[in-house]
Amino acid sequence: MDKNDYFKISTYGNRLRDLDNFRNGFIEYLSNKGLFEIDTLDDLIYFSLKFLYPINKNLRNTEKSIENKAGEVLDYFKIKTLKPSSIIKHGASGKMEVITNDEKIKQSYKQRYLEDILRLKTVPKPIYNDLKLKTEEHLKKISFNIQYYSNLEFIKDFRENDRKPSKHEERTQLDFYFRCIDEQQKILSFIHNGDLRDRAIAKSTLYLKFIPSSFILGFHDFPYYSSRTYAEGYFNHNSISKSAHRINDLPDEEMYKMENLYEKDKSKFYNLYFKSNSKLQIFEEIENYLAVLPLSDDRKKIIDELKYLFKNKRWISFYGLALSQIEGIFSEMIKYISSKKAQNKSLFYKVDVLREFYILSTFYFDYFQYYIPNLRNKYSHGILSGEEKKDINSFDLLTDIRFLLKVFTELDSPYINLTNTMSKPNYQITSIDDIVIIFQLINLLKPEHKKELKSKLEVFFQLQLIENNHLLYLLYESKDEINLKILNFSTWFEYIFNYKINIINATYQEIRDFLTVEENLNLLKEESFVWDDGIQKLYFYNQFYCNYKTKLSAVISSNHKQIIEDMFINNKAVLNKISFIHNLITNKPQ
């Protein structure tokens, strides 16, 4: 094998900070050389050293040779020789414990090479094979669904003649067909674009400095939705759950039993359901939501009418009116998100637009987008099947309305987030950060909502910051912290760039020019994890100064303004520069 085909250790610097890049590059290289075919850790160590130039010169597959070569790698990164050290920390018992590196010193170079250089705790092969087997099973299932939809008459016509859907049923079929196609591509991408290998490596790693992209869904092994336990209905419209949103507060095992009961015997389901969620309790919850949500007066009157119809068991009237209110509540929600494209369209489109603003929409919104419109269309066209006479179907719509009002309070909406904060009982602003978060929400409001909430915000700030002198307390508490954090940040910034630039003395433009150099920007992002909290804190201080005049002008005195100006007079310029750096690191638009 030509030496140019080997992995050259000299390509990387020999500082400890270079070890991360070396390890990641080396593992990626080994992945393409057969890493996932190795059966034991001993074989893995020899296998890796065999490809590492010039360490591999005169390497033999003997214990002594491998030990010496592993030591050479440790020596390159200046971690071969360890001096005894210790730290004192609180143990699990609450008592102080002395932690030493005695055991690490006793380890062989070979073991330390495995743990500190390769950072592996096990061979990736069995993990990789297990993930691959499961992924292929997921691919098989989604391909089966695609075949099912491909055989439907409308989908055949769509594929052959580009026919557009004209009915709700056809639109549903097309959506689920595309959903399955998209999922198939995600699975194939996971298999063939390296993410499967990355996940196997991550699960084999002794410890992780950064969370790899393959962990994007937290503890899930697979970054696509069909791998989840309850995902079947998301890829087959015939299996959409009609009860999951009613019982989502139950433990998984109990939820599964209740879902089955709902499908088999809805009457028994509601007999059991109302034992822990009485009808009176549900109406009380609805009343609580009505008190805090920005619903129109007409909508509140209609919900009062629903209560009357329900109490008097006028099920047909309740059923028809409640069906229309489901769409009405979606219409109300759309007013408070940053989208206008579905305001005058059908329920199907309104639900679709709201999906990105509700974190659990993937689990629960298919019922409202694909199932409820069928019921609504039949009822509005006078197609009565007798189902609308049954109390259990009115129970469905009652719990649907309760659920949607709860969704309304949880929307990812500046208006809802802000009003939720202001209406929390016993809420108290505790830091400048809290104030800035509220400022940011105000900045995101639509103009009409800023006007609507103006007086409420003034009362809120008056109570939270002025009447109790809390703003003065927060300012005095922050004064020394700002100066100390700026000093610490500037010291760190100079150090990582080897004193080539000083953030306090450099101009804003000089900082911009310096960080347009790709090498400098990459180094900043690599090292920024050390100072994440500090940069964020200084960014928030700058945001407070930039916004306080417009957001607090109605409640603060000239004395407050003078204190704030005195606090920031010497720090405005450097805080602007640090905010620019914060935005670079977090990829915020400048």
N, C-alpha and C positions, 0 to 999 in steps of 0.2 A: 504493500500500500504506500503510495507516494506521501511524503511528509506534509504536502499541501492539503491532503485530504483529512489530516488529523485536526483535532481541536487544539488550538495554540493557547496555552495559558498566558503567554506574554502579550496577547491581544488586550488583556485587562490589567489595570493597575493593581498594585499589591497592598493598597490600603484596605482596612476592614470594610469601608463603605463600598469598595469595588467587589467584594465577595458576593453580594446579592446579585449583581448583574452577571458575574461569572457563573454562579450556580444556575441561574435561570437559563442562560445561554447554553451551558454544558448539558443540562437535563434535556433541553429541546433537541440538541444535537444527538444525544444518546437515544432519544425516542425514535429517531430516524435510522438508527443503526442496530436496532433489535432489542432495546431495553425491555420490551414487553414479552420477550421470549425467555428471559432469565428466571431461573427457579429458586435460587438461594441468594442470601445477602453476600456470602463469601464470593460466589460467582459474579455478583453484581459489582462488587468492589474491584475485582480483577478486570472485569469487562470494561469498566469505566476508565481505569488507569491505562489500559491498553490503547485507548484512543486519545490520551492526553499528551500532547507534545510540548517540550522534550522530556517530560517525566517518564514516558514509556521507553526511553532508550535503555537497553539492557534489562528491561523488566522480564522477570520469570515468574511462572505460576507456582511460587513457593511462599511459605509463610514469611520467611525472612525478607525476601525481595519485595513482597507486597507491603510489609511493615515499613521498610526503608523508603519506598516510593510514596506511600501515604504521608510519611514524615516530611518529604520534600515539598508536597503540596501545602501542608500546614506551615512549613517554613517560609514558603513564598508569600503567604498572607500574614506572616509574622505572628502566628499563633501557635507555633510548635512548642515553645517553652512557656509553661504556665507557672506563675508565682502563686504561692498560697495566699488566699484572700477570704474574707468573710463579711457578711452583712448581718445586722440584727433586725428582725422583723417580728410582727405579731403572728403567732401560730394559731392553729385552729382552736386551741383551748383558750386563747386570749392572752396566754403568757408570752413573754419575749423569748424568741428562739434565735440561736446563732446558726446561720446557714454558711457552710464553707464549700470550697471547690475541691476538697480532698479527693472525692471519688473521681472527679474529672481528671485530676492529675494522675491517678493510678491507671486510667484507661490506656489501652494501646493506641499507637498512632492510627492504626487501621480502624479502630472503633471511632476515634475522634474524627477521622476523615469521613466516615459514614454519617455521623451525627452533625458535625459542624460545617462540612463542605457540601456533601450531597444532601444532607438534611432529610434522610429517609429513615423510616422506622420499620418498613417492610418492603418486600419486592412488589412492584405494581402489577405483575402479571395476573394473579388471581382476581384482583379488584377490577382490572381492565376487562378480563374475560367475563366476569359477572355482570358488569355494566353493559358490555356489548350484547350479551345474551338478552338482557331485559330490554335494551333499546330495540333489538330486532323484533321482539315480541310486540312492543308498542307500534313499530312500523307495520307489522302484520295486521294488527287490529285496525289501524287507521286506513290501511289500504282496503280492508274489507268494507269499511264504511263508504269509501270512495266508489267502490264497485257497486254498492247498493244504490247510491245516488245516481251513478252513471246509467243504471238500468231503468230509472224512472222516465216516463214518456216526455215530461217537460224538459228534463235535463238533456235527454237525447236531442230534442228539437232545438234547445239552446246551443248545444255543441255543434250541431250540423248546420243550423240556419240562423244562429245568433238571435233567436227569438227572445223578446223581452218579457218578463213576468207581467201578467195582467191581473192576477188574483193574489190574495194574501198567501194562500197555500203554495203557489209557485215561487213567490218571493222567499218564503221560508225555506223551501227546498234548495233554491239557488244559494242562499246565504250559508246553509249548512254544508253544501257541496264545496263552496269556496273555502269555508272554514277548515274542512278536512284536507283540502289540497294544501292550504297554507301550513297546517300542522305537519303534514307529510314532509314538506320542504324543510321545516325546522328540525325534524328528526334526522333527515338525511344530512343536513348541515352539521348537526351535532356529531354525527358519525364521521363525516369525511373532512371537516374543516379543522380538526384538532381539538375540539372542545371535549370530546370523550376521553382523549389521552390526557388532557389537562386535568380533568376531574379525577382520573385514576391516580395521577401524580399527586394531586392535592390531598387525596385520601391516604396516600402512602407517606406523606410528608410528616416529619417529626414535629415541626412547628411552622406556622405560617406568619410571615411578616406582613404580607398584603393578602387580602381576600381576592382570589382569582375570579375571572369573569364567570367561570363555570359554577360559582357559588351564588349566582345572581338571584336565585330563588331560595336563599337561606339554607335550610337543612335538606332541601330536595337535591337528589342526585342528578336530576334531568331538567334542563332549562326550557321545558315545554310542558304545556298544561295537561296533555292526555295521559301523562304518567301518574297523575294524582288519583287517589282512590275514588273520588266522587265525580270524575270528569266525564263519565259515559254520556250523560244527557247533553253535554256541551257539544258533542260531535254527532248526535243523533236526535233529531227533533221529536221523534216518537218517545224519547226517554226523558224529556224535560221534566224536572221535578216540580210538582205542583204544591209541595208542602215544605220544602227546605227552608224557605224564608219565614215560615211560621214557627219553626222549632229550632232556629239557629242558636239558641242559648242553651240547648241541651248537650250533655256529653255525647261523644260520637256514637257509642254503642246504643244509647237510648234513642238518639236521633234516627239511627238506622231502623230500629224497631217501629218507631212512630211513622216513618215514611212508608214502610211496608203496610202498616195498619191503615194509613190514609188511602192507599190504593185498593186495599181489600174491603174495608168497611169504614166509610167516612163517618157514619153515625157514631160508631164506637170510638173512632179517633177523637171526635169533638167531645164526647162524654168524658173521656180521659183528659183531654186538653183543658177543658173548662174547670177541672178540679184544681189546677194550678194557675190558670189564667181565667178568672171569672169574667163574664160578660160586663159586669159593672166595672171591674178593674180595667178592662180594655177601653171602655168609654171614658173612664177617668184619665187614662194615659192619653187618649185622643184630645181631651179637654186641655191637658197640660201642654201638649204640642201646639194646640191652637193659640194658647196664651203667649207663646214665645215666637212663633213663626210669622213671617210677613205675608200671610194669606189675605186675599181680598175679603172685604166684608160679605160680599155675595157668596163666596166659597164657604165662609163660616156659617152663614144662614142655611146653606144647603146641607151642611153636615149636621146642623141642629135638626133639620127636617128628617135626616136619616135616622137620627136617634129616636125621634117620635115614631117613625114607621117601624123600626126594629122593636121598640117597646110594645107596640100594638100588633106585632106579628103580621104585618102586611107585607108578606115576603115578595110578591111579584113587584110591587111598587118600590120596595127597598132594592131589589135586585137591579131593576132598570136604572134607578137613580144612582146607585153605587157604582155601577159599571161606567157611567159617564164621568163620575168624579175621579176615577183612577186616571183617566186622561187629563182631567182638569188639574189634578195635583202635579202631574208631570209638566203641564203648561206653566203652573205657578213656579215650579223649581227652575225652569229654563230662564225665567226673568232674572235669576240671581247667579247665573254663570256667565262666563265670557263667550257667549255664542248666541246668535240670533237666527241661525240658518233653519231652525225647525219650528219656529214660533207658530207658524200658521199651517203646519203639516200634520199628518196623522200621528196617532199614538206610536206606531211602528218607528217613525223617524225621530220622534221626541225621545223615546227611550234610547235609541241609538246615540243621539247626541250627548245624552247625560252620562253615558257609560264611563267616559274618562274622568268624570267628576265625582264618582263614587267608587271607593276602593274595593268594594265587594260586588261590583256589578257583574263580574264574570260568573259568580255563583248564583245570583238571584234574578238578574234582569231578563233572561230569556223567557221566563214565565210571562212577564209583562209585555215583552216585545212580540212574542210569537203565539202565545196561548190566549191571553186576554182579548186581543183584537178579533179572534175568531168568535168568542162569546159576544162581543160588542156588535160585530157585523150581523150575526144571526138575530140578535134582539132588535136591532135598529131596523132590520128588514122584515120584522114581524114573524120570523121563523121561531115559533115557540114549541119547545119539545116537552114541556112539563117540568123540566129541571128547575126552571125559575120559580116554581111553586114550593120547592123543598127548602126547608130552613137551613139545611147544611150548606147549600150553595150561597145563601146569604151570609152564613158564618164565614165562608171563604172570603167574600168581598169585604166584610167587616175587618177581618184580620189583615187583608191586603191593604186597606186604607191605613190601619194602625202602623203597619210596616213602612209604608211610603212616607208617612209623616215623620217617622223616625229617620228614614233615609234623608229626608229634607234637612234635618238638624245635623246630619253628618256629611253633607256635601262639601267637597273641596272648593269652597267659594269664599272669597274675601268677606263678603257681606255676612254669610252664615258664621264663619270663624270669628268675626268681630262681634257680632251680636251674641254669640254663645259666650264669649269672654265677658262681655259686659253684664250678662244676665246670671253669671255664676254666683251662687250665694257664698258669702264670706270670701270672695276673691280679693286678693291684694297684690298690686304690683310690688315686686321685691327687688328689682334691679333696673339699671339703664337698659339692659338687654330686653326686658319685658316691654319697656316703653317703645323701643325701636321696632319690635315685632308688631306692635299695634300701629305704629307709623307706617310700616310696610303694607299692612292690610288696608289702611286708609288710602294709600297711594294707588292700590289696585282696584279700588271701588269705581264703578261707573259714575259719571257726573251726577246723575239723578239720585244715586244712592248716597253719595257724599252729602248732597243737599238734605236728603231725608234724615240722615243720621247726625247731622251737624249739632243740633241742640242736645241730643242724647250723649254725644261724645264730650261736649263741654261739661255737662253735669258729671259724667264719668270721671274725667280728668280732675275736675274740681274736688270730688270726693276722694279720689285715689291719691292725689299728689299735693293739693294745696291746703285743704282744711286741716289735715293732720301734719302739715309741714314735711311730708314724706319726700317731696322733691328735693328740698334743701338737704335732708339727711343723705339721700342717694348721691347728690352732687359732692358733698363733703367727703363721703366714703370713697368716691371714685377719683378724687383729685390726685392723691398720691399714687394710686394704682396706675393711672394713665402714664405718668412720668416714668414709673418703674418698668412698666411693660414696654414702653417705647425704647428705653435704654437696653433692656434685655433683647428685644427684637433686633435692634440695630447692631448689637454685638454679635448675635447669631448670624445675621445677614452678611456682615463683613467677613466672619470666619468662614462660612461655606464658600465664599467667592475669593478666599485667600487675600482679603484686604484690597481687592482691586477697586472697590466702590464703597462709598459710605452713604447710607440712606439719608442721613440727616443733612449732610453737606451737599449732596448731589441735587440737581434740579429735577423737577418732575419729568422733563423731556429726556434728561440724561438717564434716568431710571428706565423710561420707556425704551430708549435706544439700546441700553445694555441688555434688556430682557427680550428684545427682538432677535438676539443671537440665539439660535436654537439650542446650542450646547448649554448656555446659561439658563434658559428657561427649563430645559429638561432637568438640570441639576436642582433648580429651585423646587420643582414639583417632586423630585425624588426625596428631597430632604425636608419638605414642608410638613410631613406627618409629625415631626418633633414639635412643631409650633402651631399645629392646627387650631387649638383652642385660643392661643394668644393672638394669632392673626384675626380670628373671628371676633374676639373681644375688642380689639382696636378698630376693626371695621365698624362694629356697632357704635363705638364712641363717635366715630366720624359721621355715621348716619344720624345719630342723635343731634349732633351740632348742625348738620345740613338741613334738618327737618323741624327743629323745635320752634322756630319762629312762625312757621305757617300752621303747625298742628296745635301749639299751645298758646298762641297769641291771645286767645280770649280769656285765659285763666291765669296767666303768669303776670307778675308785677315787674316794674322797672328794676327792682332789686334783684329778682330772679334772673332777669336778662343780664344784668351786670356781673353777677356771680358766674354765669355760664360763659360770658365773653372773656372774663378774666382767666377762667380755667383753660380755655382753648386758645387764647391769643398766641401763645408760643408754640402750639402744637398743630395748628390747622394745616400747615404745609406738609409736615411729615405724615400726618394722618391721611391726607389725600393720597400720598405716595403709597402708603401701606394698604389703603383701600384698592388702589390700582393693582397691587401685588395680589391681594386677596381675590380679586376678580379674575386675574390670570390663573391662579391655582384652581379656583372653583369653576372656571370656564363661564363666568358671568359676562354678558356683553358690557363693553366699556362705554 
